[in-house]
């Protein structure tokens, strides 16, 4: 429940919806970064990777159901349902500093592209890029699994696509109407 003061500020326009969304997303990502940093310091990169990926995947299953309810999408039964869910969900959870896009070039195909990456930049600053295993796709695929969406992704991720191949780009194929 939003406090009466925040609600009134949103109505009056002294706090814009975009400002609130940005604040909440930045705070969440700061928590995520600090969690990773302290796990890294205490347990090392190998354990930080395992725990980060597991946390992303399990959180995503819960997040997907919450987003589904908020967006009023009972079931994902078609490619169009999925396109709507992904588009509206990212409208809510994507902060301005997140440099990625999702496109749907043809039926049953989704392309993820990240020209820049806050996680890549962060682990580079920590000096652990060479051993980092990306958890971002665990979130997206956690959504798909929780929503019961059959999918295949390529290329496989074993580490960091940007570090290992120069670009963070992934193609998803879905099983609607097969």
Backbone bond lengths (Angstrom), bond angles and torsions (degrees), N, CA, C in turn:
res aa  C-N    CA-C-N  psi(-1)  N-CA   C-N-CA  omega(-1)  CA-C   N-CA-C  phi
1 X - - - 1.439 - - 1.526 108.81 -
2 X 1.290 116.14 131.59 1.462 122.31 178.98 1.527 108.40 -81.53
3 X 1.331 116.67 136.28 1.465 119.78 178.73 1.524 109.40 -61.40
4 X 1.307 114.85 156.69 1.464 120.09 -179.65 1.529 110.83 -60.42
5 X 1.337 116.59 -36.02 1.462 120.37 -179.39 1.533 111.41 -66.48
6 X 1.336 116.01 -44.74 1.471 119.69 179.22 1.522 109.61 -66.47
7 X 1.317 116.66 -43.70 1.461 120.80 178.48 1.526 110.63 -57.87
8 X 1.321 116.48 -45.98 1.467 121.01 179.52 1.532 110.87 -63.80
9 X 1.333 116.74 -40.93 1.473 120.59 178.63 1.522 110.82 -62.72
10 X 1.332 117.09 -38.02 1.465 120.19 176.88 1.527 110.37 -65.75
11 X 1.323 116.65 -43.52 1.465 121.00 179.39 1.528 110.68 -63.38
12 X 1.317 116.79 -45.32 1.467 121.30 -177.38 1.523 112.66 -75.91
13 X 1.305 116.71 -14.84 1.456 119.85 179.32 1.513 114.44 85.71
14 X 1.333 118.36 8.01 1.470 119.29 176.65 1.526 110.88 -75.47
15 X 1.328 115.86 -22.71 1.465 122.20 169.96 1.521 105.92 -124.56
16 X 1.308 115.97 120.06 1.462 120.66 179.94 1.525 109.65 -84.94
17 X 1.330 115.61 149.73 1.461 121.25 177.69 1.527 110.68 -54.22
18 X 1.323 117.42 -43.98 1.464 121.33 -178.92 1.526 111.67 -61.76
19 X 1.322 117.43 -38.15 1.470 121.17 177.91 1.522 110.67 -64.02
20 X 1.319 116.38 -42.67 1.460 120.93 179.99 1.525 110.63 -65.92
21 X 1.331 116.77 -46.08 1.461 121.33 178.56 1.523 110.17 -59.43
22 X 1.314 116.25 -44.65 1.463 121.20 -179.27 1.534 110.75 -63.27
23 X 1.315 117.23 -44.63 1.461 121.46 178.69 1.527 111.22 -59.53
24 X 1.316 116.89 -48.39 1.464 120.27 -178.51 1.526 111.48 -63.88
25 X 1.327 117.54 -41.64 1.462 120.44 179.13 1.522 112.16 -68.00
26 X 1.321 117.51 -41.40 1.470 120.13 177.55 1.525 110.77 -63.34
27 X 1.328 116.91 -41.48 1.465 119.40 178.06 1.524 111.22 -62.89
28 X 1.334 116.90 -42.18 1.461 120.09 178.87 1.531 110.39 -62.81
29 X 1.312 117.52 -45.14 1.461 120.50 -178.61 1.530 111.52 -69.11
30 X 1.321 117.53 -30.97 1.466 120.06 174.74 1.523 109.70 -66.53
31 X 1.322 116.52 -42.40 1.470 119.92 175.71 1.522 110.01 -59.24
32 X 1.317 116.56 -46.29 1.461 121.83 -179.80 1.529 110.72 -58.59
33 X 1.314 116.84 -45.72 1.469 121.23 -179.85 1.522 111.53 -65.34
34 X 1.312 117.19 -42.21 1.468 120.51 -179.61 1.525 111.14 -68.54
35 X 1.339 115.75 -37.64 1.470 120.06 176.13 1.529 109.36 -60.63
36 X 1.333 116.90 -47.36 1.461 120.70 179.98 1.528 110.23 -61.94
37 X 1.317 117.22 -45.91 1.462 121.96 -178.99 1.530 111.45 -58.16
38 X 1.316 117.43 -48.68 1.467 120.07 -177.37 1.526 111.80 -71.20
39 X 1.321 117.30 -33.17 1.466 120.34 174.70 1.521 109.62 -66.45
40 X 1.321 117.17 -42.12 1.463 122.52 176.87 1.526 110.66 -59.15
41 X 1.318 116.65 -48.87 1.468 120.49 -179.12 1.524 112.36 -60.79
42 X 1.300 116.01 -41.02 1.462 120.28 -173.91 1.525 113.26 -83.50
43 X 1.340 117.30 -36.01 1.465 120.69 -170.73 1.525 114.74 -120.76
44 X 1.329 118.33 -8.04 1.456 120.60 -179.16 1.514 112.44 89.88
45 X 1.333 115.21 166.79 1.464 121.16 -173.65 1.525 112.93 -67.03
46 X 1.319 118.25 -38.12 1.469 119.68 -178.11 1.529 110.93 -60.81
47 X 1.315 116.59 -48.91 1.467 120.52 179.65 1.527 111.10 -69.72
48 X 1.322 118.01 -36.98 1.469 120.67 177.26 1.528 110.30 -60.72
49 X 1.327 117.66 -41.50 1.462 121.28 177.67 1.523 111.53 -61.78
50 X 1.329 116.64 -48.58 1.465 121.11 -178.66 1.528 110.52 -60.06
51 X 1.328 116.10 -48.92 1.464 120.16 -177.90 1.527 112.00 -67.70
52 X 1.325 117.65 -39.01 1.458 121.36 179.59 1.524 111.02 -62.93
53 X 1.316 116.71 -47.10 1.466 119.81 -178.72 1.523 111.22 -65.57
54 X 1.329 116.46 -40.43 1.470 119.99 178.43 1.529 110.83 -65.17
55 X 1.325 116.63 -42.55 1.469 120.57 179.33 1.527 110.76 -63.92
56 X 1.333 117.32 -42.79 1.473 120.97 179.23 1.523 110.84 -60.94
57 X 1.322 116.54 -45.97 1.469 121.09 -177.33 1.530 111.29 -65.48
58 X 1.334 117.24 -46.28 1.464 119.16 -177.53 1.531 111.54 -71.08
59 X 1.325 117.61 -36.53 1.459 120.63 176.46 1.525 110.12 -64.03
60 X 1.325 116.53 -39.68 1.463 121.28 -176.92 1.521 112.25 -61.83
61 X 1.319 117.16 -36.34 1.464 120.11 179.48 1.527 110.61 -62.48
62 X 1.316 116.22 -41.63 1.466 121.16 178.38 1.528 109.92 -71.13
63 X 1.330 115.96 -44.46 1.462 121.34 -179.43 1.527 111.30 -59.18
64 X 1.333 117.52 -42.81 1.464 121.29 -178.22 1.523 111.12 -60.31
65 X 1.313 116.38 -43.41 1.468 119.93 179.89 1.531 110.93 -66.57
66 X 1.326 116.83 -38.85 1.468 120.07 177.54 1.526 111.08 -65.65
67 X 1.328 116.33 -43.15 1.465 120.31 178.08 1.522 110.78 -64.17
68 X 1.312 115.59 -41.99 1.457 120.56 179.30 1.533 110.36 -57.77
69 X 1.310 116.35 -45.16 1.469 121.23 179.11 1.529 110.80 -65.45
70 X 1.332 116.89 -47.69 1.463 121.40 -179.17 1.525 111.74 -60.36
71 X 1.326 116.63 -40.29 1.460 121.46 -177.16 1.526 112.79 -82.13
72 X 1.332 116.71 -7.45 1.460 120.44 178.96 1.516 113.31 70.40
73 X 1.316 116.36 32.85 1.465 121.21 179.03 1.525 107.21 -108.23
74 X 1.334 116.58 101.21 1.463 120.03 -174.87 1.520 112.67 -65.26
75 X 1.324 116.31 -48.10 1.465 121.07 -178.18 1.518 109.30 -138.75
76 X 1.309 114.17 152.45 1.464 120.24 172.77 1.525 105.46 -101.52
77 X 1.326 115.19 98.32 1.460 120.27 -175.06 1.521 113.31 -109.85
78 X 1.320 116.45 -7.73 1.462 119.45 -177.28 1.525 109.53 -147.04
79 X 1.313 114.64 166.01 1.455 120.06 176.65 1.526 110.34 -61.12
80 X 1.324 117.02 -37.05 1.469 120.47 178.87 1.527 111.01 -65.38
81 X 1.335 117.58 -38.63 1.474 120.81 175.19 1.526 110.25 -60.16
82 X 1.323 116.10 -44.37 1.467 120.52 -179.26 1.526 110.60 -65.25
83 X 1.317 116.32 -44.39 1.466 120.37 179.11 1.530 110.53 -58.60
84 X 1.315 116.38 -43.12 1.470 120.29 178.40 1.529 110.08 -63.85
85 X 1.331 117.07 -47.41 1.466 120.77 -178.97 1.523 110.80 -58.76
86 X 1.319 117.40 -51.80 1.469 121.35 -177.37 1.528 110.50 -61.07
87 X 1.320 116.92 -46.26 1.464 120.27 -179.51 1.517 112.85 -61.11
88 X 1.319 116.73 -48.05 1.463 120.26 -178.11 1.523 111.58 -71.68
89 X 1.330 117.36 -36.10 1.469 120.43 178.39 1.523 110.43 -64.06
90 X 1.326 117.35 -46.04 1.463 119.44 179.17 1.526 111.74 -67.42
91 X 1.334 117.81 -29.83 1.467 119.55 173.60 1.527 110.87 -59.05
92 X 1.323 116.73 -31.80 1.465 121.24 -179.70 1.522 113.34 -84.20
93 X 1.326 117.45 -40.40 1.472 119.21 -169.21 1.524 114.96 -103.45
94 X 1.311 117.83 -6.11 1.466 119.85 -178.31 1.521 109.98 -89.37
95 X 1.324 115.55 117.00 1.464 121.05 176.11 1.529 109.32 -81.92
96 X 1.322 116.61 160.26 1.463 121.39 -177.69 1.525 113.34 -59.47
97 X 1.330 117.98 -30.96 1.464 120.28 -178.01 1.529 112.85 -77.71
98 X 1.320 117.58 -7.47 1.465 121.11 -179.31 1.522 108.93 -85.30
99 X 1.313 115.82 114.98 1.460 121.82 -174.67 1.525 110.05 -100.27
100 X 1.337 115.99 77.89 1.458 120.17 175.45 1.518 108.95 -145.02
101 X 1.313 114.23 161.89 1.459 119.90 175.11 1.528 108.63 -144.66
102 X 1.311 113.52 152.99 1.455 121.60 177.50 1.520 106.29 -123.72
103 X 1.330 116.11 128.24 1.464 120.50 178.45 1.526 109.07 -125.29
104 X 1.312 114.72 160.47 1.459 122.41 -179.01 1.529 107.40 -127.40
105 X 1.334 117.63 79.66 1.465 120.53 -171.18 1.521 114.85 -68.58
106 X 1.321 116.77 -25.34 1.453 120.65 179.74 1.525 108.57 -157.18
107 X 1.305 116.29 169.01 1.464 121.56 -178.93 1.529 111.07 -54.04
108 X 1.325 115.57 132.83 1.469 123.88 176.87 1.524 115.02 67.84
109 X 1.317 117.75 14.09 1.469 120.92 179.03 1.530 109.18 -125.37
110 X 1.329 114.74 133.92 1.461 121.62 173.96 1.523 107.47 -130.29
111 X 1.311 115.87 137.13 1.462 121.65 177.74 1.523 108.64 -114.79
112 X 1.321 115.48 128.68 1.471 123.34 173.74 1.520 106.21 -103.27
113 X 1.325 117.13 128.14 1.462 121.57 175.95 1.520 109.19 -135.93
114 X 1.323 115.15 134.27 1.467 120.60 177.65 1.522 108.73 -130.57
115 X 1.337 117.44 93.16 1.467 120.18 178.01 1.528 112.94 -60.18
116 X 1.317 116.56 -32.02 1.462 122.65 175.50 1.511 107.61 -129.51
117 X 1.321 117.39 160.62 1.459 118.62 -177.60 1.522 110.58 -147.96
118 X 1.316 115.30 120.50 1.468 120.23 179.55 1.526 111.50 -65.02
119 X 1.327 118.09 -34.22 1.469 120.37 178.98 1.532 110.02 -68.27
120 X 1.315 116.71 -44.46 1.465 121.91 177.00 1.527 110.01 -57.32
121 X 1.318 116.03 -47.76 1.469 120.31 179.79 1.524 111.20 -62.42
122 X 1.327 116.63 -41.65 1.460 120.83 -178.52 1.518 113.32 -66.27
123 X 1.335 117.03 -46.93 1.471 118.72 -179.74 1.527 110.78 -71.19
124 X 1.324 117.17 -26.14 1.474 119.80 173.31 1.522 110.01 -63.61
125 X 1.330 116.50 -45.48 1.471 120.40 178.32 1.527 111.71 -62.79
126 X 1.328 116.69 -31.94 1.467 120.85 178.61 1.528 112.29 -78.27
127 X 1.335 116.93 -12.53 1.458 120.92 179.19 1.517 114.74 80.02
128 X 1.339 117.28 21.88 1.468 119.83 -177.86 1.532 112.67 -122.07
129 X 1.322 117.31 18.66 1.460 121.02 -177.45 1.522 112.35 -55.69
130 X 1.317 117.76 -41.73 1.470 121.19 -175.88 1.520 113.36 -60.25
131 X 1.329 117.58 -26.69 1.465 121.30 -177.85 1.526 113.36 -110.41
132 X 1.321 117.16 1.88 1.463 121.37 -176.19 1.522 111.49 -71.93
133 X 1.338 115.48 139.52 1.463 122.89 173.97 1.522 107.82 -117.14
134 X 1.299 115.88 115.80 1.461 122.79 -175.30 1.531 111.91 -59.42
135 X 1.327 115.44 137.55 1.457 121.29 176.58 1.517 113.29 -109.35
136 X 1.318 117.15 -0.34 1.464 120.32 -175.30 1.527 111.81 -64.85
137 X 1.324 117.04 -40.63 1.465 119.00 -179.21 1.522 111.74 -71.94
138 X 1.327 117.00 -22.93 1.465 119.93 174.10 1.527 109.62 -61.08
139 X 1.316 116.47 -36.12 1.467 120.59 179.16 1.526 110.49 -67.92
140 X 1.316 116.90 -51.87 1.458 120.78 -178.89 1.531 111.12 -61.89
141 X 1.317 116.74 -45.81 1.465 120.12 -179.05 1.524 111.63 -72.39
142 X 1.329 117.13 -26.99 1.461 120.53 172.46 1.520 111.03 -63.48
143 X 1.341 116.24 -38.99 1.465 120.31 174.69 1.525 109.79 -60.35
144 X 1.331 115.49 -51.98 1.463 120.02 -175.85 1.521 111.38 -59.35
145 X 1.322 116.79 -43.84 1.466 120.76 178.62 1.526 110.98 -62.50
146 X 1.326 117.12 -46.31 1.467 121.24 -178.68 1.525 111.85 -63.71
147 X 1.321 116.42 -31.00 1.459 121.28 -179.61 1.523 112.48 -86.71
148 X 1.331 116.75 -2.42 1.459 121.04 179.08 1.515 113.63 72.26
149 X 1.328 116.81 30.31 1.465 121.50 -177.68 1.526 109.71 -95.53
150 X 1.318 116.08 116.96 1.464 121.67 176.86 1.529 108.28 -67.07
151 X 1.339 116.11 131.02 1.468 118.90 -177.21 1.524 111.67 -152.93
152 X 1.319 113.46 154.05 1.464 122.78 171.70 1.523 105.79 -130.33
153 X 1.328 116.01 142.57 1.462 119.54 -179.16 1.518 110.10 -128.84
154 X 1.326 115.15 144.05 1.460 119.56 174.58 1.528 108.61 -147.04
155 X 1.316 116.85 146.00 1.463 126.58 0.44 1.529 111.38 -76.27
156 X 1.329 114.75 166.76 1.458 120.21 173.91 1.526 108.34 -65.40
157 X 1.316 116.10 149.50 1.465 120.33 179.74 1.520 108.53 -110.17
158 X 1.312 114.66 119.60 1.461 121.14 175.12 1.520 106.43 -133.64
159 X 1.317 115.08 73.93 1.459 119.69 -175.97 1.504 110.20 126.45
160 X 1.334 115.92 -115.30 1.468 122.47 -177.28 1.524 108.04 -139.43
161 X 1.319 117.18 119.57 1.465 120.77 -178.44 1.520 112.15 -61.21
162 X 1.307 117.25 -41.76 1.472 120.46 -178.78 1.526 110.56 -64.16
163 X 1.319 116.36 -44.71 1.460 120.56 -179.73 1.534 110.58 -66.67
164 X 1.312 116.65 -43.49 1.464 120.81 -172.08 1.519 114.38 -85.02
165 X 1.336 117.17 -26.64 1.453 118.68 -176.57 1.510 114.82 -128.74
166 X 1.311 116.88 -2.31 1.452 120.35 178.05 1.511 115.28 92.34
167 X 1.336 117.60 -20.41 1.464 118.68 177.80 1.520 110.05 -143.94
168 X 1.314 113.99 148.19 1.459 120.60 177.96 1.521 107.02 -101.54
169 X 1.318 114.91 93.12 1.463 121.39 -178.45 1.520 107.67 -141.78
170 X 1.320 115.48 131.04 1.448 119.74 -177.20 1.525 109.58 -138.94
171 X 1.301 115.63 141.81 1.465 122.32 -179.23 1.527 108.54 -110.06
172 X 1.321 115.40 130.01 1.464 121.73 177.22 1.523 108.92 -113.34
173 X 1.313 114.90 134.15 1.464 121.58 175.49 1.526 106.93 -116.29
174 X 1.320 115.90 132.44 1.458 121.24 -176.50 1.522 111.35 -109.60
175 X 1.318 115.96 158.52 1.456 121.72 -174.12 1.513 115.46 -99.30
176 X 1.314 118.23 25.02 1.457 119.46 178.27 1.524 109.77 -71.28
177 X 1.331 116.56 138.44 1.469 123.45 175.64 1.515 113.60 55.94
178 X 1.312 116.82 37.34 1.471 118.63 175.97 1.497 109.16 -98.04
